[in-house]
Amino acid sequence: MTEQPAAQPATDGTFDYVVIGGGSAGAAVAARLSEDPRVSVALIEAGPSDVGDDAILRLDRWMGLLESGYDWDYLIEPQENGNSFMRQARAKVLGGCSSHNSCIAFWAPAEDLNHWEELGAAGWGAEHSLPYYTRLENNDQPGAHHGHDGPVRIRQIPPSDPCGVAVLDACEQVGIPRVQFNDGSTVVTGASFFQINAREDGVRSSSSVSYLHPVLDRPNLTILTEHRAKRLTFDGTRCTGVEVLGPDLIHHRTFTARHEVVLSAGAIDSPKLLMLSGIGPAEHLREFGIDVLVDAPGVGSHMQDHPEGVIQWEAKQPMTTTSTQWWEIGIFAATEPGLDRPDLMMHYGSVPFDMHTARQGYPTTENGFCLTPNVTHARSRGTVRLRSRDFRDKPRVDPRYFTDPYDMQVMVKGIRLAREIVAQSALREWAGAELYPGPDVQTDDEIADYLTRTHNTVYHPTGSVRMGAPDDDSSPLDPRLRVKGVTGLRVADASVMPEITTVNPNITVMMIGERCADFLTEERAAV
C-alpha cells in the first residue's frame, strides 16, 4: 500500500470520524483512531475540559463533584419500590464518569464476558475481550496477564487505613479471605484494598488524562468541548454527522463524518440522542412528533444499575484524615451456594455517607465508617425516555429499583452480613454505635423498609442500547456495535452491555472504546 498524506485539520467541519462524547469510551475511541496520522477525528464533548482543573483531577476530591456543575444530575422518576429522592450522577466534563466518580479499577470476570456472548454478543467472550484490558493498562502488579505499558495507570491501594485493615481482619473472621483483585481469577468470596486507576501523585488516571492529555497537540485530532449534541444527521439511512449547539448557547453547527459517527454519550444520553434522531420505540417517538427512522424498541430499555444500601457506625478512634479516594476496600460474597460469581458486593468507606439517611432523621457523624452492600446483578430493569422533543430537556430516567424482589433479598442479606463482619473482635476497638439503620431495625421487613427509603446507587447505569445477535429485535446494536437499520453509526459506552458487570464497570467501558476503535480500523483497512 502506498503511503498516504497525513490528515489535515478540518476547516469545514468535515472529518473522517466524529465521536460524540469525550467520556470513558469516547476518549479511547478518538485517541486510538487518531494514532493513524492519515485519519482525521473530531471529539465532541458537552462539558468543559479537565486540563489543569484540580477539582476534577484530584481523586480525593471526587465526592464534591456529585450534584455539582460538572454533573448532569438526573433526577429519577418516582419509584414504586425505591427511593424517589435518588438521582443519577452523569459527568459533564472531558473524561466523563472516569473524571467524576471514584476510580475503582476492575477487570470484568471472565464469566461476565462469556455471558455477554451467550446473550448474542458474538466475539465478546473472555478469550477476545480480556486481552484488551492488558493493552489498556499500566498495572503496578506483576504478572504476564497484566499490561505494563498501556495508557491507563492502575495501581494497588496501600493498606494504610488502620480501620480498613481491621475490616479485612474481621472479614477473615467470618470466612471471607483476603484476596488480590485482578489476578486473573473470579473472586466469589473475598476482600481486599482496591486497585485504582490513579497516578501516584493523586491525579486520577481517567480516560481523558490517560488517552487525551498526552496527545492534545496531535494535528489530526480536534477536541471540541462545550459543544452539545442536538441530533444526528442522516442521508436516507446513512448517518452523516451531528448537529451541535456551540459554546455561545445560540449558534448551531453540523459536523460531518466521511466514514462513521460513534455515539459515546453514556447510558442515559446515548439513547436520548438516538430517540431525538428518530431511532427508538416508534410509538414513543410519535408521541413527540418525531419522524421514525428505525423502530428500535430496545433503545432506552433494559437499563440496569447497581443499587446500593448503607450501614454506618460511629468510630471509637479517630478515622484516617488522608486517603486515595475514601472508598478503598471491596468485599465480595455469595448469598447462596453454587454461584460462579458473587451476587453481593460491599464498598468500605472511611467517611460518613448520609446522602439519603439525614432526611429520614437518622443521626450522623463526622468520624465514622460504613459498608455499602450492593447487588452485583440486579434483575430489575429500567428505562430512559424522552421528556420532550427539545434536546435541552433532561430525559425521564426510571431505574425501577427493586421491582424484582430478588434485588431486595440480596440487599437485606448484605446488611446482615455487614453487621456480622463489624461484630467481630477485629473491629472491637473501632466500631461504636450503629447509626443507621440502627439496632432496632432487625426483621427482614424492617431492613427492607429502611433500604427502600434510603438506598443510593453506585452510579453504574448500563444496557440501555445493548448489543446482541443481528436478528434480535430487542437489541439495537449488532456485536460490532453498529446501530441496526442504519449505516455509518455505532455506539460505544456503558449502554452497549448486554448485562451489567459484576464489578465496577469503568475499566470495562474503556475496553469497549478500545474494541470499537479496532472495529473501525479493521473495516477501514478492508475497503
N, C-alpha and C positions, 0 to 999 in steps of 0.2 A: 504494500500500500504506500502510495506517495505521501510525503509529509504535507500536511495542510497548515495554512497560516493560523496564528493564534486569533481567538475571537476578539473582536474589538468592542469597547463599551458602546452600548446601545444609546442612540440619541432619539429614536422614535418610539421607545417603549416596547421594542420587539427583542425577544431573547429566544435562545434555543429551548430553555426550560424556565417555567415560572413556578416557584414554590410558595404556597400561601401558608404562612405561619412559621415563625422562626423559633419554634419550641424544641422539645426533646428530640423528636424525629426530624422535623423540618430542617434544623441546623445541620444535622448529619447528612441529610439528602443533598442540601446545597453545597456543603463543603466537599463531599465526595464527588459529586458531578463536576464541580469546577476544578478538580485536580487535573482534568484534561484541558490544557490551555486553548484548545480549539472550540470549546463549548462555552457559550455564554449563559449565565444563570442569574435570575433575579429572585431574591428572597424578600418577601413582603411580610412585615410584622406590624400588627396594630399598635403594639405598645412601644415604649421608648427603648433605647439602648441600655445595656447594663454596664458598659465600659466605664470604669472609674467610679462606679456608684457603690460605695461600701454598704449601703442599706440592702443591696442585693447580694453583693459578692461575699460579705462576711457571713459565713454559715451560722455562727452562733446567734445571729440576729433574725433568723428566719421566722420565728413566731410573730414578730412585729409586722410581717408582710400580710398576714391574714386580715381581710377586710380593709386593706389599705388602698392607696391609689394605684398600686400595682396589681390589683385583684379585680377581676370582673364581678366577683362577689354575687353569685347567682342564688337568689332566694329559691327555695324549692316550693312546690305546690303543697297544699295542706295534705298531711299524711293520715291515712285511716288507722295505721298501726304504729306510727313512729313519731319522732319529734319534729313538729312542723316549724320550729324555730331554726332548724338546720339550714345551712347554706353550703353551696359547693364553691370552694375557692378555686378559681381558674386564673392562671397568671396572665398578666397584661404587660409583658416585658420580653426582651430578647432572651432566649433560653427557655421560655415557657415555664412549666412547673418544675423543671430542673433548676431554675433560678428562684424558685418561690417556696417550694415545700422543703422538708428536710432532705438529706442526701443519703438515705439508706440504700445500699447498693447490693442487690441480689441478682444472681443468675436464676432464671426460672428453672424449676425442677424439670428434668427430662420427661417425667410423666405428664406435666402440663403440655409441653410441646408435642409430645406424641398424641395426646388427646386432641389437640388442635387438628392434627392430621386425620384422626378418626372422625372428626366433625366435618371433614370435607376440605380442609386447607392443605391440599397435597403439596409436599415439599417443605413443610414447616415443622416436621418432626425433629427430634433431638439431633439426629445424625446430620441434618442440614443446617440447623439453626445454632447449635451450641458453638461451632467454630467462629461465629460472628461475635460472640462475647469475647472470645480470645483476641480477636482482631481489634476490637474497640478499646480494650482495657490496657492500662499500665498498672499492674497489681503488685503491691509490695510483698505478697505472699509467694513462696517458692512453688514450683510445680510446673510440669510441662503443659498441663491443660490451661494454665494461666497465660495471658498475654502480658508482656513486659515493655512493649514499645508502642502501644496504641495511644490514641489521643486522650482517653479518659483516665485520670489518675484515680485509682481505687486503693484504699489503704485500711489497715486494721485499726480500730479504735483501741487505744491502750487502756488497760484496766486500772485507771487512776481514780475512779469514783469509789470510795470505800463502801458506801451504801449499795452501789451496784454490785460490787464484789460479794457483799453479803447476800444480795438477792440470788446470785448464781449459786452460792453455797446452800442457800435454802432450797433452791430448785433441786440440787443434788439430793438433799434430804428427803424429798418427795419422789425421787426416782426419775428426775429429768436431768440427764447428764450434761456436762459441759461438752460443747462441740466446736468445730471450726466451720463457719459458714463458707460457702462457695468452694468446697474442697472436692467437688465432683460427685458427691452423693446427695441423696434427698434426705433431709432431716425431718423425720416424722415426730420424734420426741427429742428435744434438745434445746439448749440455751447458750447464749454467748453474747459478748460485745459484738456489735455490728461491724461489717465493713462499710465504708462510706466513700462516695465519690467526692473527695475534697483533697486539696493540697495540704502539705504540711504547715503552710503559713496561715491556715484557717480560711482560705478562699475556696469557695465551692468549685468543684470541677463539673460545672453544668455543661450542657451541650454547647452553650454559647462560649464559655471560657475554653472548653476543650476543642471544639471544632472550628469556631469562627474567629476568636481573638487572634490566633496565630496567622490568619490569612486575610485580615481586614484590608490589606493593600493589594490583594490578588486582583489583577485588572479585569478578569472575566467574570468576577462575582460582584454583583450590585446588591447591597443590603439597604432596603428601604424601610426604616422604622416609622412609626406613627402614620402608617398607611393602612386604612381599614377596608377589608374586602366587603363589597356590596353585593355582587352577584357574579357568577361565572358567565362567560360569553360563549356562544355556540354558532357554528355554521352548520345548519342542519343538526346532525347528531355528533358532530366533531367539536370537542371543546377547544376553543381558540385562545382563551385567556381569562382575564378577570377585570372587572371594573372596581375601582377603589376610590375611597374618599381620602383626599390628601390631608397633610398636617394642618392646613388652614381651616379645616372642617367646613369648607364651602365648595371647593372645586373637586371635580371627579376626573379620573383619568383611567384609561384602559391600557393594561399591559398584555401583550400578545406573546404566545408561545409557538415557535416554529414546530417543535416536536410534541411536548406534552406539558400538562399542568399537573402539579402534585399538590393535593389539599392536605395540609398538616395542621389544622386549626384546633384539634383536640376533640374529645368525645362529646362535647356539647356544641361547639361552634362548627365542626365539620358537618354534622347532619343538618344544622341550621342553614348553612350556606348552600348545601345541596338542595334542600327544600325550597329556599328562596329562588333557586335557579331552575326549578321545575323537575327535580329528581326526588321522589319521595312517595308517600302514600297518596294516591290520586285523590281520594275523597277529601283528605285533609287539605291538600293544596287548593282544591277547588273552593273550599270554604273561604279562602282569601283572594280568590280571583287570579290565582297563579296558573298559567298555562302548563299543562302536564307534558313534560318531555319524556320522562320514563316513570311508569307506575312501579315504584320500588317500596313495597310495604315494610321492608326491613330497615329503611333509613329512619333513624331516631327511635328504633325499637331495640329490645333485648339488652338494654343498658344494665350493667352490673356494677357493684361497688363493694368495698369492704366496710360494712357498718361496724362501729366501734363503741364499746362501753367504757366506763372509767370507774375505778375504785381507788380511793385516796386515803392515805394515812398521814397523820402528823408525825414528824420525825422527832425522836428524843435527843438527837445530836444535831449540830449544825450541818446542813447539807453542803455539798460542794458549791463553790462560787465560780468555778470555771468549768467549761465543757465544750466539746466539739460542736454539739448541737442539742444538748439537754435531753435528748431521747437516744440512748446509746446501747440498749440491750434488747434482744429479741428472744422470746420464749415460744417454742412450738410444742403442741401436744395433740394427741388424738383422743376424742371423747368417746370413741367406740373402737372395738378391736377390728383388725384386719385391713386398715386403711393403708394405701400406698403413699399417701400424702397427708400431712396434718390438716385437720378441719378447724383448728383453733390456733391463733397466734396472739401473743401479747407484746406490747412495747412497754418498756420501763422508762418512766420519766422522772428526772430528778428535780422537777419543778411542779408547782400546783397546776391543776388542769380543771378549772371551774367554769369553763366556757358555757356549759349548759346546766350546771348544778346551782350556781348562785341565784339564778332567777327562780329556782324552785325552793329557795330558803335553806339550802344546806350550808353548813359552816365551811369556811375555807381557811387557808394558812399561807404564809409566805415561806414556811420551812417544812416541806413535806415531800413525799414521793408517791407515785401512783403506778398502777398497772392498768393497761387498756386492752382487754380482750376483744378480738375482732374475728369475724367469720371469714375464713380464707376462700371459701367457695359458696357464697350466699346464693340461695336458689330464687330469691325474689328478683324480678326483672322490672326495670323502669323504662321510661320513655323521655324523649326530647321532642317537643312540638313547638310550632311557631305560635307566637302571641299575636302577630300581625304580619303583613307583607312588608313592613318597614324594617330594613336591616338594622336600624338603630335600636329597635325594641329587643329586650332580652327575651330569650325563648322560655317556654314553660318546661321546667325540669321537674320530673316526677319520679324519684327513685323507687317509690312504692316499697319502702323499707318494711321488712317483717310481714309482708303479705304472704310469704310462705312460712309456715310455723317452724320449719326446720331451723331457720336462722336464729330465732329466739331461743330455741332449745340449746343451741351451741353457745350462745351468749350467756345464758344462765349458768351453764356448766363452767364457763370461763370465769365468772365471778366467784363461783365456789372454789375453783382451783386456785385463783389468786389468793383467796383467804387462806387456803391450806398452805400455800407457799409462805405467806407472811407470818403464819402462826409458828413456823419452825424456829428452833433455838438459834439458828444462824442470824436471825433478824431481831432477836430479843432486845438487843441494845439500840435498835433503830426504830422499830415500829411502835408508835404511840397510838393514840386514839384513831379508830376508823371514822373518818369524817363523812364519807358518803360511799355507798348508801347508808352506812351506819349499822350497828349491831342489832337494832330492832327489825331490820329487814332480813328475813330468814327463809320464808317459803318460796317456792318457785314462782308463785303468782306475785308475791311482793317484790321479788327481784325483777321479774318481767315488767311490772308496772313502773319500777324505778328506771329501768333501761328504756322503756318506751318514751318516758318524759325527758330523759337526759342524754340519750346517746348522741354520738357525733359520727363522723366519717373519717377514714384515713385519707380522703380526697383522692380516690382511685376510680373514677368513672371510666368504664371501658365498654366495648362491644356494641356501640350504637350504630356502627356502619360495618358490621362484621364481614369477614371474608368466609367463603365456603365453596362448595362444589359449583361448577359452572351452571348446573341445572337446578340449583337450589334457589327457589324464588324468594326465600326469606333472608338470603344473604346478598346484600347489594354489591359485594366485590367478589371477583374470582381470586384464586390463590396467588396470582401475581399482582394483586392489589388494584386491578383495573375495575372501574365502575362499569357494571353491566348495562348494556343498552346504549352506550355511547363509546366514542373513541377519544384518545388523547387526554384521558383524565384518570388519575389514580388517587388513592387516599393512603396516607402513611402516618399513623399516630395510634393512640391507645384505642380509638374507636374500632379498629380493624380486628381486635382479638375475638376469636370465636368463643372463648371462655376466659374469665379473669385469671390471672396468675395467682398461685398460692401465696406468693410473696409480694413485697412492694415492687411495683412494675416498672419503675422509671428506667432502669438499665435495659429492660426488655423493649421499651419504646425506642430507645436509641438503636437497639439491634434491628428493630423494624425499619428504621430510617436507613441503616446500612444496607439492609437487604433490598429495599426499594431502589436505592441508587444503583445497586448491582443489576437489578432487573432492567432498569432503563439503559444502562451501559451495554448490557448484553444485547438488547433488542436493537439499539442503535448500530452496534457492530454487525448485526446480522442483515442489515438492509443493504 
